[in-house]
Amino acid sequence: MKQFIIEMENYANEHNVPIIEKDSIAFIMKYIKSHNIKNVLEIGSAILLMFM
């Protein structure tokens, strides 16, 4: 998962695509894991991270 996020950040930086802050990503990932969430509907980001 971590490598995937790094690749997405690199893509965003190379193509001037705004992305969510790292602190926010860490919070969302922790929340998803701690609540055993299986599906996420995300609306509004330029880059979508899919958690499976």
VENMOHU-V858777 format. One record per pair of residues at least 12 apart in sequence whose C-alpha atoms are under 6 Angstrom apart, sorted by the first residue. I is the first residue (numbers start at 0). J is the second residue. D is the distance in whole Angstrom. If there is no record, write none. Layout:
i j d
I J D
I J D
This chain:
none
